[in-house]
Every structure is written in C-alpha cells, then in structure tokens.
Amino acid sequence: MSLIPTSMAAALAGRGKILNVAETLAIGIAGGALFLFLNLPGGLISGAMIAVGIAAIAGRPLSMPPALTQSVLLLLGISLGSLVSQQMLHNMGAYPLTIALLAVATFCSTFGSSFYLQRFHGWDQTSALLAGSPGALSQITMLAAEKGADVAAIAVVQTMRVIILTAALPLLLALTGMASSSPSMVAAAAATPPELAGLVAASVATALILRLLKFPASWMFGGMIASSLLHGSGVIEGAMPDWLRNVALVGIGAVIGTRFAKMQIRTLLSHVHAALGSFAIAVVISAAFIAVIALTTDVRIANIIVAFAPGAMDAMLALALTLHIDPIFVGAHHLSRFVFVSITTPGIVHLFGRPQDDVDD
C-alpha cells in the first residue's frame, strides 16, 4: 500500500518539474520575441533573461535542468565556431598582451570592489573578495560556503553584475555604433542536415573529451572547438540554421534568468545597493584597461569591451554571437580569466580574507 502513494508522489513531482521547465521556456520565448519585435540589440538573450528573471523574482518555480542547459551551451558553441574565418586570426598577435592586461584588470577589479564593499557596506573581507571576483560563479559559491562567507549576498552581487551587463552591453554598443556587423562576419548559408549531424556529433565528442579533462565550460567550448576546426578547414561550410541559433540565445537568456529563482526578494533588496556600487567600481576599472588597449593596439574596441566585461563567460560569448563580435578573441579572454580566477582566488582569500565566523566573534 505504501508504494502507491510514493509512486504517485514521484510522478507528480516529475510532472511538476516538467511544467516548471515548460513555463521557463515559454516565458523566455515570450520575452525574447518581445525584445526582438521592439528591435532591441541582443533582443533574444536580453529579453529572455529579463522576462525569466522577473518571473523568478516574483516567485515562479522556474528551472532549467542540466541536460537542457548543456544542450543550449553546445548549440551556442557550434554557432560561435561557425563564425570562424581566416580574417579573424590577424588579431591573435595581440592576445598575449591583452590577456596579461586582463589578469591585472581582474586583480584590480577584485580588490577595488572588495574595498568598496568593506568600506561602505561593512562586509567582511572574505565575502567582499569573493563578491568582487568576476566570473567563475560556481567556484566562487563553493569557496564561499567552505570559508563561511555570506553566500546569499555574494550570489546577489555576482548575479546582478551578469544581468546588468547582459542587458546593458548590447544597448551601449549599438548606441555608440560599435556593434555594427563587419564583412568578415557575414552569415553563411545554413548547414545541410548531414553537415548539421556531423557538427553535432563532432561537438558532442569534443565536449565529452574536454569534460573528462576537467576543462571549464566543456559543452560550450567543445562545440566551439569542433565547429571552428570543421569550418576553418573547409570540411563544413554551412552555418547553424538561424532558428537553431535563436533557440540557443533564448536558452542562454533563460538559464541566466533562473539564477534569481532561489533568491528571496528581501535578500535581493537588502544587497542591491552593494551590488550596484561594486558593479560600478568593476566597470570603471575595466574601462581604464579597455582604453589602454584601444589606444595601443588595432583590436576592434567592441571586441575588447566584451572580452573585458566582468560578466559570466557563457553570457558574454552569447553576446559575441548576437552582436557580430570576434568569438575567438572573446572566448580566449574569458577562458583565461576563468582559469586565473579559479587558480588565484583561493590563495587571495587565504592571504587577505577572513572567515565570517571570525568577524562575528
């Protein structure tokens, strides 16, 4: 007798999760379609993100399961890789310099935001350092829990930074005329069904290999690497169909928006000023480094802005796709920062941080 209620409960729970995912996708599609109709830059990703984020804050039980998220990231990677051309490679000579400056900018941004959070909002050192560190949110969250930092506050600051950047960057670049498409980024004809099947198979295989190697963002970079090699070598000429690319953009927007699903409005409001202030500090510091690179290299300024933006790697690469920005340049820099943050943050926290318990004492 006890098995019947248990099985029914499991079935209802499974159905509830499916409905939550369906609602998330429906809201994301509606938001993306609205922004696209209004002809807003980056409309699909920004619209989906904002719509899902608002619904999540309002209390809707929205979610994107790991399998669906991985599929979206794979499609995004394939789309980015299909943009690769020989003309893009002329900027690679500037990579060592700009990546080195990105590491310095990340260090300065982390400590600048940390000082602001401690000085003006009374945060403890460890929480402030972790909140100020751009990117690598999953690693930052785990380290925060391990060190006894304020995980909720850190999540608010990190998430709001991603949301603001993803929504504001397309508008900024469009209004300043820096996001116009270039001849090297003209869309190719859609891949044939056999080509598309080959792209997906090669991308999945590459992603699984990267996953075994513990490579960060393995699904996205697996798709990007496989697609880049196949398109760059001329084995496949067709690009991802527009409708499938749009699915990836809406999906990424929905994934970002669901980050608000577990946040209470009270928690969000209590840290909104800290989030906005630390974001402003990070932007000012990043802008200084962007200006230096723009004045000393011939790299397109839109590429530099998105590459140095202190946002999530998947969101910034999605913007690179929708704004016709060099995905290799942006991907190389955000991957470098991810590695830099993952390696150095534990040491920085150990040297300069202090567990929350010590502050309370």
Beta strands, then each sheet from edge to edge (+ up, - down):
end
